[in-house]
Amino acid sequence: MKTTNSEKPDMGTLRKQKIACRLAEIPKKYRKIYKKAVEANNKTEAVKALCLECVCWQKNEIINCSCLACPLYGVRPYKKETDREPKKNAAAIKGMGRN
């Protein structure tokens, strides 16, 4: 039995249904991150949500992520302090011009 286009939900409706199903599976404390990612098209929250989903919503697993080939590895949230870019020290920058 074939369905006509009028019987199929449009992509927007279908996406909302899929999002609602996914939200029901996500731990409550992370639902806000996921909602920002999918509803507000927030890229930072999207990376956060994807990383959290990848490690079954275990934040510490992102901190200790060993998947070096992952395209999101360099921009993953919750990095160890040693993994972060060093903060530029204003005094060091001032001193760079002197010889």
Backbone as CSV, one residue per row, in Angstrom:
resi,resn,N_x,N_y,N_z,CA_x,CA_y,CA_z,C_x,C_y,C_z
1,MET,0.843,-1.168,0.000,0.000,0.000,0.000,0.894,1.238,0.000
2,LYS,0.708,2.115,-0.960,1.481,3.339,-1.069,0.749,4.466,-0.354
3,THR,1.550,5.372,0.183,0.952,6.542,0.833,1.159,7.745,-0.068
4,THR,0.259,8.666,0.031,0.391,9.890,-0.752,1.167,10.909,0.063
5,ASN,1.637,11.938,-0.610,2.392,12.981,0.087,1.581,13.634,1.192
6,SER,0.271,13.708,1.028,-0.560,14.350,2.045,-0.630,13.526,3.325
7,GLU,-0.341,12.223,3.245,-0.383,11.367,4.420,0.944,11.357,5.179
8,LYS,2.019,11.776,4.527,3.332,11.773,5.163,3.530,13.062,5.949
9,PRO,4.110,12.944,7.143,4.409,14.179,7.887,5.531,14.946,7.178
10,ASP,5.476,16.264,7.236,6.537,17.046,6.615,7.815,16.889,7.428
11,MET,8.950,17.281,6.865,10.247,17.088,7.524,10.321,17.814,8.870
12,GLY,9.730,18.992,8.958,9.755,19.741,10.217,9.035,18.990,11.328
13,THR,7.882,18.447,11.006,7.112,17.684,11.979,7.839,16.403,12.357
14,LEU,8.374,15.724,11.360,9.109,14.483,11.611,10.332,14.746,12.489
15,ARG,11.048,15.840,12.214,12.227,16.188,13.016,11.826,16.461,14.463
16,LYS,10.731,17.196,14.660,10.261,17.478,16.025,9.928,16.190,16.769
17,GLN,9.330,15.237,16.067,8.994,13.954,16.684,10.260,13.191,17.084
18,LYS,11.244,13.187,16.194,12.509,12.496,16.473,13.241,13.148,17.648
19,ILE,13.228,14.476,17.689,13.864,15.206,18.785,13.187,14.872,20.109
20,ALA,11.864,14.832,20.105,11.113,14.502,21.325,11.450,13.097,21.814
21,CYS,11.578,12.157,20.889,11.947,10.785,21.269,13.351,10.747,21.862
22,ARG,14.263,11.455,21.221,15.651,11.475,21.704,15.723,12.130,23.072
23,LEU,15.006,13.227,23.273,15.010,13.917,24.563,14.573,12.999,25.695
24,ALA,13.605,12.144,25.413,13.104,11.225,26.435,14.179,10.230,26.881
25,GLU,15.177,9.988,26.028,16.237,9.027,26.332,17.445,9.669,27.028
26,ILE,17.512,10.995,27.007,18.658,11.718,27.535,18.464,11.988,29.022
27,PRO,19.520,11.806,29.830,19.392,12.146,31.253,18.942,13.597,31.424
28,LYS,18.084,13.835,32.392,17.487,15.161,32.589,18.513,16.283,32.653
29,LYS,19.644,16.045,33.310,20.612,17.127,33.493,21.274,17.568,32.195
30,TYR,21.149,16.780,31.115,21.769,17.136,29.836,20.752,17.532,28.758
31,ARG,19.482,17.482,29.079,18.453,17.804,28.088,18.532,19.253,27.603
32,LYS,18.887,20.166,28.491,18.975,21.579,28.124,20.057,21.786,27.053
33,ILE,21.172,21.103,27.189,22.257,21.200,26.203,21.764,20.705,24.853
34,TYR,21.106,19.556,24.861,20.600,18.980,23.606,19.564,19.898,22.963
35,LYS,18.661,20.446,23.782,17.630,21.334,23.243,18.237,22.576,22.601
36,LYS,19.253,23.165,23.233,19.922,24.326,22.640,20.567,23.952,21.313
37,ALA,21.125,22.767,21.262,21.805,22.316,20.046,20.825,22.161,18.887
38,VAL,19.689,21.547,19.132,18.765,21.261,18.034,17.740,22.358,17.766
39,GLU,17.386,23.116,18.778,16.364,24.140,18.577,16.950,25.501,18.230
40,ALA,18.097,25.831,18.819,18.701,27.141,18.578,19.869,27.056,17.601
41,ASN,20.133,25.845,17.089,21.261,25.624,16.184,22.557,26.181,16.764
42,ASN,22.771,25.937,18.033,23.953,26.409,18.747,25.083,25.396,18.536
43,LYS,26.127,25.803,17.820,27.210,24.886,17.463,27.980,24.392,18.684
44,THR,28.227,25.259,19.635,28.961,24.854,20.838,28.190,23.783,21.590
45,GLU,26.896,23.997,21.742,26.057,23.017,22.444,25.911,21.736,21.625
46,ALA,25.964,21.848,20.303,25.885,20.665,19.449,27.110,19.779,19.652
47,VAL,28.293,20.381,19.719,29.516,19.620,19.969,29.443,18.969,21.341
48,LYS,28.999,19.737,22.330,28.867,19.226,23.691,27.909,18.037,23.726
49,ALA,26.757,18.193,23.084,25.747,17.132,23.084,26.258,15.888,22.368
50,LEU,26.928,16.076,21.245,27.429,14.933,20.493,28.502,14.184,21.283
51,CYS,29.409,14.930,21.909,30.440,14.287,22.736,29.802,13.543,23.917
52,LEU,28.855,14.171,24.572,28.182,13.511,25.696,27.460,12.246,25.245
53,GLU,26.781,12.330,24.121,26.066,11.162,23.602,27.050,10.041,23.258
54,CYS,28.192,10.406,22.696,29.213,9.430,22.301,29.697,8.605,23.484
55,VAL,29.786,9.220,24.646,30.294,8.531,25.838,29.177,8.180,26.818
56,CYS,27.984,7.997,26.294,26.819,7.594,27.105,26.556,8.542,28.262
57,TRP,26.706,9.835,27.989,26.360,10.891,28.928,27.216,10.857,30.188
58,GLN,28.471,10.430,30.053,29.418,10.403,31.164,30.451,11.501,30.947
59,LYS,30.256,12.640,31.588,31.101,13.822,31.388,32.590,13.524,31.584
60,ASN,32.924,12.721,32.581,34.331,12.390,32.841,34.973,11.644,31.679
61,GLU,34.178,10.929,30.925,34.722,10.205,29.775,35.169,11.170,28.674
62,ILE,34.528,12.316,28.581,34.962,13.323,27.607,36.293,13.904,28.051
63,ILE,36.419,14.162,29.333,37.668,14.700,29.875,38.823,13.759,29.553
64,ASN,38.578,12.474,29.655,39.621,11.475,29.423,39.550,10.856,28.031
65,CYS,38.931,11.532,27.096,38.744,11.000,25.742,40.087,10.613,25.121
66,SER,40.126,9.421,24.555,41.357,8.942,23.935,41.181,8.744,22.431
67,CYS,40.080,9.208,21.901,39.807,9.048,20.471,40.473,10.194,19.702
68,LEU,41.769,10.082,19.538,42.557,11.152,18.937,42.185,11.427,17.485
69,ALA,41.611,10.467,16.787,41.244,10.647,15.379,39.858,11.271,15.202
70,CYS,39.133,11.468,16.291,37.788,12.061,16.200,37.902,13.497,15.700
71,PRO,37.063,13.886,14.743,37.122,15.258,14.242,36.774,16.305,15.301
72,LEU,36.101,15.899,16.370,35.729,16.834,17.430,36.724,16.837,18.587
73,TYR,37.752,16.014,18.522,38.691,15.897,19.648,39.267,17.253,20.064
74,GLY,39.692,18.038,19.114,40.320,19.319,19.425,39.373,20.372,19.959
75,VAL,38.095,20.202,19.715,37.119,21.202,20.168,36.168,20.629,21.219
76,ARG,36.503,19.459,21.739,35.610,18.823,22.709,35.514,19.669,23.981
77,PRO,34.379,19.598,24.643,34.204,20.335,25.899,34.845,19.580,27.059
78,TYR,34.896,20.239,28.183,35.335,19.620,29.439,36.760,19.070,29.356
79,LYS,37.661,19.758,28.676,39.041,19.288,28.553,39.767,19.410,29.882
80,LYS,40.819,18.616,30.010,41.712,18.771,31.154,42.426,20.096,30.992
81,GLU,42.820,20.693,32.090,43.518,21.973,32.029,44.792,21.856,31.193
82,THR,45.455,20.709,31.238,46.701,20.520,30.489,46.461,20.415,28.986
83,ASP,45.242,20.077,28.565,44.908,19.947,27.144,44.528,21.274,26.511
84,ARG,44.260,22.270,27.315,43.786,23.550,26.791,44.931,24.376,26.256
85,GLU,44.565,25.293,25.388,45.550,26.234,24.860,46.041,27.094,26.015
86,PRO,47.339,27.361,26.087,47.827,28.224,27.162,47.259,29.628,27.017
87,LYS,46.888,30.212,28.154,46.355,31.569,28.136,47.493,32.537,27.910
88,LYS,47.238,33.529,27.097,48.269,34.516,26.816,48.395,35.446,28.013
89,ASN,49.607,35.637,28.442,49.893,36.492,29.578,50.172,37.894,29.053
90,ALA,49.427,38.867,29.499,49.569,40.242,29.015,50.980,40.780,29.259
91,ALA,51.582,40.435,30.389,52.930,40.914,30.685,53.938,40.313,29.711
92,ALA,53.763,39.049,29.369,54.687,38.399,28.431,54.563,39.011,27.044
93,ILE,53.358,39.370,26.648,53.137,39.974,25.335,53.790,41.344,25.284
94,LYS,53.676,42.132,26.354,54.304,43.448,26.411,55.814,43.334,26.288
95,GLY,56.377,42.342,26.947,57.819,42.171,26.953,58.395,41.648,25.647
96,MET,57.555,41.150,24.754,58.032,40.587,23.508,58.655,41.628,22.585
97,GLY,58.258,42.865,22.678,58.765,43.905,21.789,60.140,44.418,22.190
98,ARG,60.599,44.051,23.369,61.899,44.543,23.858,63.022,43.600,23.446
99,ASN,64.167,44.143,23.145,65.347,43.327,22.829,66.495,43.704,23.698
